[in-house]
Amino acid sequence: MKQRLLSGLLCAVLVLGLLPGLAPAAQAAAPAEEDAAQVLAALDIMVGDASGSLNLDASVTRAEFTKMAVAASTSRDAVGDTVAVKPYPDVPQTHWAAPYIKAAVDLGLVQGDLHGNFNPGRTITLAEGVTIVLRLLGYEDADFTGVWPSGQMAQYRALDLDEGVTAGQDSAMKRRDALYLFYNLMITKNKEGTYYLNVLEPTLNLVNTAGELDRVALINSAMEGPVVASSGWQSQVGFDTASATVYRNGGESTLSAVQNQDVVYWSESMHTIWAYSNKVTGIYESAAPSASNPTSVTVAGKSYDIETTEAAYQLSDLGGYQVGDSVTLLLGRNGGVAAVGEASLAQDLVYGVVLSVENTTYEDSDGNSYNTRTATIFGTDGNTYRYPVESRSLEAGALVRVTNSEDGVEIRGLSSTKLTGRVSSDGKTLGRYTLASDVQIIDTYETCTPIQVYPSRLAGANLTGSTIRFYALNAQGEISHMILEDATGDLHQYGIITGVSEVSAGLVTNSAYTYDVGGVKQVFTSDTTIYNLKSDPCQVKMESDTTVERLYNLTEVEVDSINGNTIVDAQNHSYTLSDSVAVYVYENNEYQLTSLERVSGGDYRLTAWYDKPENEGGRIRVILAR
């Protein structure tokens, strides 16, 4: 049965915190408005008003469209603020669009009417807009036969420039039509055969050979910063942040949620702010290639590239931090060091899990080596900390609280605090408790490196005493920190068992299972146990980051349709897709890792497989196409 795919299928593979994600291929259906708008804002072609609104239902004047066309041209950075002469009789030098209209004339993009006027305030028709866009692609009027605009409109449709555009040939264009027309321009090849966006940004190669636009790389190129959030930081951004779209740690947020010592990036054209609170605290162990000119540093047993000149200065032999000091690195969005803060100021209180305790060799500021017992702790804020410890009883897996004060660092073990309750559908409460707006949650299992969890991931889940290891309350009685035990299943791997061998004869009992995770085939064996597994999708339960505990088969659901990040079965039951759902296609007697986009467009029968019910934190982990 060919699957019915509802609108929004690609939402399952878009990551909007950056907002990162991948735009659809050039010949695919039109992207969502917000995705196309994000691309044009990053390129400074179409931006919102003071409140960030794009006013997509408003009409577009010839002057407004001309400004967009010049912003989409290779001369976009050469337009001045004034012009020496008026470009048309009805466009005086004082007209706001005069520099853009003059630039468009010089580029051969626009022409006046039979009376020599430009009519800047008249609404532009689709045919006029298409003609300008084709000229950007290198086409000349002589390339088209017949009466204008028949040839131009035929080429417009042949190049798929019409995806998402609803205006008729002679109709007035809306800003929404202009949005899609310019977006389509970016992923269309010009007359010479080069994708247009790659002409605009020749060093970035933002559109690949398949016509897919790399939005992540585009938005990275549009970002400015970073700055460290402190008193008055908003004045450094250059636009009114009150109405800005804000993301914090990859999730949609608010300006008030940006905290002191967050690392902040911004894009004025996108009217967007990205804030990151990632930090690492520990002993400053070494600098490379040297303390006089460091490009990376090792803190808490891990090396970090230095992202800013200010951080490089602070960590050099000229700055305020030397090898052997306790420091907190403020990390940027790529994990590099954006700034340095004092540990006692940056993290007064850390709850977490001990990852390891081991003897470590350090160098003091004089270059002398010394050994000390060191604990590596994964905090509920998602960061890793490393501290010298005197206690001989502290072991891996222990729950701890770390306090920083002027007297030094104190590490205390925590007793488990049990709690049972359901997380509300909006992720704001757990049982009778409210979750603090800045609640810190991690999920743990055995000796696997924990993962940070946001309340939205737990929405609707019933958490029990076996899944909540510890929680702490703030002064308002809200849950501020929480440590879970395998509540999400996201610490494990998911794939498909491709081969089964189970032997039970006399005194001989053994089993071997070949499985595929992420396109890599592996084998799990046991000399004593048969697990009664099938050649079907599976969970690979991990007891450490590299060691498999055992395999489990997943539960099957027949897919009737897919809507965004949800699948619906024949009984209209909905199931949420994992953010990292694995998709396999079975062809030619083999399982091949593929993408949801590929199998959704063919005559495949889709089945989905989940690890546990959604009200227990489960998700659809694998989709199989046959």
N, C-alpha and C positions, 0 to 999 in steps of 0.2 A: 504494500500500500504506500503510495506517495504521501509523505507527511504534509499536513497543513501547517504552515508556519505563520503565526500571527505577527503583527507589527512589533518591531523592537528586538528581533532575534539577536542582532549584533550587540545589544546591550550587555549580553553575557560575557563578551570578550573585551568590552571597553573598560578602561580604568580611568575614571574621571577625577581623581585627587590632585592631579598635576595641573590641569586635569590630563593625565596621561591616557593614551589609547591609540588605536589604529583606525584610520578612516577606511571606508570601503574602497574597492577597486574602481578604476575609472568607469568601467562599463556596468557597474552594479547599480542598484536602485539608489535614489538620492539619499544622502545621510540625514540624520535628524537635524533640525534647525540649529540646536545648540552646538552640534559638532561642526557644522559648516560655519556658524558664527564664530566659534573659537578659532578656526583656521584664519578667517579674514581679519579678526581682531589681532591675532598674533602677527599678521603681515601689515597691520595698520591700514587696511583697505576700507573696512567698514567698522566703525566703532560706535558705541552707544552714546547717549546724551549724558548730562551730568549725573543722572541717577543710574546710568548703565543700561538704559532701555534702548533697544535697536529700532523700536517703532516700525515693525515689519509690515504693518498694514497701511502705512502712509505711502503716498505716491512719491515718485522720484523725479526731480526736475533735471533738465539738461545740465545745469551747472553742477548739481550734486553727483550725477553719474559721471560727468567729466572728471571731477576730483577723484572719484574712485578709480577710474581708468588710469589716470596719471599715477595714482598710488600703486597701481598694479603693473606699472611699466618699469622698464630698466632705468628710466630717468627719474624715478621717484625721489631720490635723495638730492636732486639738483634743482628742485623748484624753490625759487626765492620767495620772500614775503611781499615783494612789490614788483610792479612792471613799469618800464619807462614810458610805454605808450599803451593806449587802450587797444586790446586785441580786436574788438568789434565796435561798431558805432553804439550798440546798445549794451556794451560791457565797459563801463568807465574804469579808469585805473583804480578807483576807490572800491570797486566791487570786490566782495570777499573772495570770489572765485577767479578773479582776473589772472593771478599767477598760474593757476591750473589750466585755465582755458588757453592762455598763451602757450604753455608747455604742450598742451594737446595739439594745438595748431602746428607747432614746430615738429611734433612727432608724426604729423599726418593722420591724426586720429579723428579729427572733427572738421566739419565744414559749416559755413553759414547758409542761410536760405537764399532764395533768388534775389532778395533785396539787400543782401550783404549783412543781415543781422544774425545774431546767434540765438536769440530768444532764451536767455539763461533761466528764466523762471517758468518756462513752459514744461509741462510733464513730458518726459521722454517716452517714446513708444518702444515696444520690444524690437521692432525691425531696426530702429536707430541704434539701440543698445547692442544688438547682435552685430551690426556692421562695425561698430567701434571695437568690440571684442575680437572679431575676425582680423581686424587690422593689427591688434596686438599680437595675434598669432602669425603675422607676417603676410597675410593675404591682402592683395590689392584689388581695387574695383575691377581692373582689367581681367582678373582671374575668373570673373563670373559673366555668363552670357544672359541675354534676356533683359527684361525690364526689372530695375531695382524694385523690391528686394527679393525677387523670387529665387535667384541663384544663392544669395546670402542665406536665406532661410533654409534652403535645401542643404547647404553645407553645415549649417547650425544643427540640423537634425542628424546629419550623417556623422558628425563628430560627437554626438551625445551631449551637446551643450544644453540640451533642453531638459535634462533630468531635474525634476523639482520645480521647474518654471511653469506657471499656469497662465500667464498672460498670452493673449492672442497676438498675431503679427502686428496689427495696427492698434492694439490696445495700449493704454497707459500702463507703464510698469509700476508695480509696488516694490517697496524695499525688499520684500521677501523674494521677488523675482530676481532682483539685482544680487541678492545674497547667493542664490543658487547659480546664477549665471557666472559670477566671478569665482565661486568655488569650483565649478566645472572647468573653468578656464585653467585653473591650477593643475588639474590632472589630465589635461588634453595636450596632445603633441602639437607643436607648431608646424609651420609649413616645411621646416627643415627636418622634422622628425624627432624633436627633443621635447620632453615634457616641459610645459611652460614654467612650472614652479622651479624646475632645475635651471632654467634660464635666469630666473630672478635670483636664485640662491645657488650659484654654480659650485660652491665649495661644500655644500651640505648634502647633496644628492637625496633630497627629501621625497622624491617619487621613484620607486624602484621599477624594474623592467616590466613588472606585472601591472603597473599603474596604481600601486598602493601608496598612499601618502602617509608618511611617518609623522604623526601629530606630536609624538613625544619629542622627537628631535626638533621639530618646528617650534614648539613652545619653549623648549630649553633655550633656543636661540633668541627668543623674545624676552627672556627673563633678565632682570637686572638685580643687582645685589651681590652678596648679601649684606644686611646690617643686623646687628644684635639688638633685639627689643630691649629698650631701657627708656628712661624719661626722655620724651621728645623725639622718639625714633620715627614717628609718622611724618615729621617734617622733612625727612630725608627721601621719602618716597616720591614726592613731586606731584601728587594729585590728591584730591579729597578722598580720604580712605573711608569716610563715614558710610558711603554707599557701595564700597568695593565688595566684590565676591571674595570670600575668604575660605581657604583650605588650611587645615592644621593637621600635620602628620598624615597626609593623604586622604583625609575625610573632610566633608563639607563642614564649615564651622562659622564662627562669628568673630568680629573684631575684638569683642570683649574677652574672648577666650585666649587671645594671644598673650602669653605671659612673659614676665621679665626673664631675659636671657634666652628666649626663643630666637632662632636664626630665621630671618625673614628675607624673602625674595618677592619681586613684584613685576608687573607689566602694566605700564600706564595705558597702552592701547587696549589691553584686555580688561582693564579696570579690575585687576585681580591681584590678590596677595596670597602667598604660600608661606606658611610658618612651620618650623620643625623644632621639636623640643629634645631631639636626641643628644644625649651627653654620655661621656664615659669618665669615670673618676678612678684615680689610682696613682701609683708611683710613676713619675716621669723617668723611664728607664734608659732611653737612648735617643739620639737624633742621627739622621742620615741625610746626606753623606757626611755632614759634620755639624757640630754645634754652632759654628760660625756662619753656616749657610744651609739651614735645615730645609729639606723639601718633604720630609716625613719624620714622624716621631713614633716611638713605642711607649705606650702607656697601658698598664694593666695587662701586659703580655701580648698586646696586639698592636700592629703598625697601622698608622693612619697618614694618608697624604695630607699635606697642608694646602688649604684652598685659598687663603688670602695672605697678602703681604703683611697685614697687621699681626696675624697669628704667627707668621714666620718670624717676625721681629720679637714677639713676646717669648717665643720658645728658643730663640738664639742666645748666644752668650752675651748679647747686648741687652736682652730683655729682662723681664722680672721673674722668669721661671728657669730653674736650672735642673739638670739631671739629679735625681734623688728627692726632688720636691713632690709633694702630693698636689695634684692638679685635677681640674675638670676641663675636658675638651668639649667645646660646644660644636656639634657636628652639623654640617650642611646637608642638603638633600641628597648629595651623592656620597655621603659618608666621610667627606673630607673635613679637616679642622678649619672652621670658620673663625673661631675666637677661643680665648682661654679665660676661664674663671677660677676663682679659688674654690676648692672643694667645700669648705665650710659655708660658703655663701650660696653655692649652686645647688647643693643637695644636703639639706640638714637632716633628712630622714629618708631611709631607703628600706623597703620591705622586699624580700626576695628569697631565692633558693640558692644554696651553695652548689656550684658546679664542680669544683675541685679544691683540694687543699694540698699544696706541695711546697717543697723547698725551692726557693728561687734565688738566683744570683743577681745582684744589682751593682751599679757603680755609683759612688757618691760624687759630689760636685768636684772633688779633687782627683777623680779618676780611680779611686781605690775600690776594689771589689769587696762585697760582703754578702752573706747568705741570711735569708730570713724565711720563716714559714709564711706562706701567702695564700689567702683565700680568694677564689674567683666567684663572684656572686652575680646572678642574673636578677635584675631588679624588676619590680612590677611596672616600671616605666618603660620596659623593653630594652634597657641599657645594661651593659656588662661593667661591673666594678671589680677592682682588685685591690686588696688591702693586706698589709702585714698583720699577722695575728699571733698572739702568744698562746692561746688555748690549744691544748693537745687533744681535746675531745671533739672539736668541731670536725664534721665529716661531710662528704658530698651527699646531697639530697636533703640536708637540714634546712628548715625554714628559719630565717634570721631577720632581725631588725638591726639596721646600721644607723647610728647617730653620729653626726659630725659636730664638733664643738671646738672652742678654743683650747680645750684640754686634750683634743685628739679624737681618734675614731674609736667608737665602742661597738662591738658586735655581740648581740645577744640572741640566743636561740628562742624560737617561738613554739608554743604549744598549739596544736590544732584547735580551731574553733569551728564547730560544726554548725551548719545552717541548712535549712530546707525551704525551698520556695520556687515560685514560677516568675520568670522574668517577663515583664509586661511586653505587649506587642510593639510598643514604642521604645523599648529598651531603657526606660527611665526608673523602673522599680524592680525590686527582687523581694517577693513576699511582702512583708510589712515595711520593708526598708526602701528608702529612696536612694538611687545611685547618684553620687556626687557628679556634677557636670564634668569634672576632671578625673573621674574614677580611673584607677590603674588596675588592670586585670592581666594576669598571665595564665596560660594553660600549661600543665606539666604532665610528663609521663616517664616513669623510671628515670633513666639518666639521659634522656633526649634533651637537647637544648630547648628550653621553653619557648613559647611564642606569645607575643602580645595579642590581646583580644580586646575588641571594642564592644560596648554594650549591644550595638545593633546586630552583632554576630550571634548573640545569645537570645535575641528577642523571641519570646514564646516558648523558651526551653524550660523544662522543669529541672532544677538543680537540687541535688540531695546531699546528705551528709557524706556520701562517698565521692561526690564530685567537687565539693567545696572543702579545701584543706584549711583555709584561713581567710578571715576577713577582718578589717579594722574599720572603725567609725571615726568620723571627724567631729568637730565641736558641735555641729548642727545635727548630729545623730545620723548622718548619711554614710553609706558605705563608700570609703575613700580608696581602699586597697583590697584586692581579692586574689587569692592563689587557688587555681582549680586543678583537678586531677582528671585528665582525659575527658573533659566535658565536651569538646568539639570534635574530636577525631582528626583534627587538622594536622596533628604531629606525625601522622602515619602516611604511608605511601599507598597509591592506588593504581591498579593496572589490570592485567588479564592473565589468567593461568592458561598456558598454551599446551602443556603436556603434563600428564599424571602417571606416576608409577607407584603402585601400592602393593606390597607383598606381605602376606600373612600365611605362612605354611610351617606347621610344626613349631620349632623353636625360633624360626626366622620371622622377624617383623621389621620392616623398614619402608620408607616412602621417599619419593623424590618428586618435586614439583618444579617444572620450568614455567617461569612467568616473565611478563614484559611490563616494565614500568618506564614510562617516558621514552619508549622506543629502544630500551636496552634490555636484553634478555639475561636472566639470572636463574639460579637454581637454589631451591631450599630443600634440604634433606633432613631426615631423622632416621637413626638406627634403632629406635625403640617404639615409635608411634606412627599410627596411620590416622590422618586427619579427615578422611572421607570427603575430599574436595573434588570439585568438578572443573572441567575446562571452561571456565566462565570468568567474568570480572571478579576481582578480589581486592581485599584490604591486606596490605603488607604491614603488620603491626610491628613497630620498631621498639626495642628496649634501650637503644642508644642511637646516636646519629648514624652509626654504621652497622649496627648489629640487628638482624631480624629476630624477633621473638617467635612469630609464627604467622601463617596465612589463614585468612577467613574468606569464604565466599560472601558476596554481597546479595542483596535482595532485589529482584527484578520487577520493573514496572514497564508495561507496554506504553509507548509514547503515542499520543493522539495529536498533540500540537505542542509548540514551544512558543512562549510569549516572554520576551526579554530574558530574565534569568530564572524563569519558571517553566517547568514542563507540566502538561496536563494529560491525564490518562483518559481512557474511554468512559470512565465513571465520573469524569469532571473533578477528580481529586488533583490538587496542585502539589508540586514538589519543587523545592528551591535547588538550583544548581550550585555546586561548589564553585568558588572563584577560580579554582584550578581544575575544573572538570576535564577528565581525560577522554578523548574521542578516538575510537578505533573503528576501522572498516574491515569486514571479513570478505576478502576477494582472493580468488585463485588459491583457496585452501590455506590462506595465511591471514594473520591479523596484522594490520598496518596502522600505526599511529597517524591520525589525520586531524582535520579541523572541523568544527561545527558548520562552518560556512560551506565546506565541500559536500558533506553528506546531506545537508538540508536541501540542496538543489536537485537531487537525483531521486530515482525511484527506489529509495531504500526503506526498509522496515527498521525503525529505530526502537531500541529498548534502552531503558535507563536503569541504573543500579545504584542503590543507596546503602550506606553502612549501618544506619540505625534510624528510627523514626525521627522526624523533624522536631517533635516536642522533647526529644532527648539530645538535641544538638546535631542531629544527622543532616546530611546533604546528599544530593545526587553526585556521585563521585566519578562514574564512568558512563559514557553513552556508546552503545555498540550499533553499528550500521551493517545490515546484511542486504 
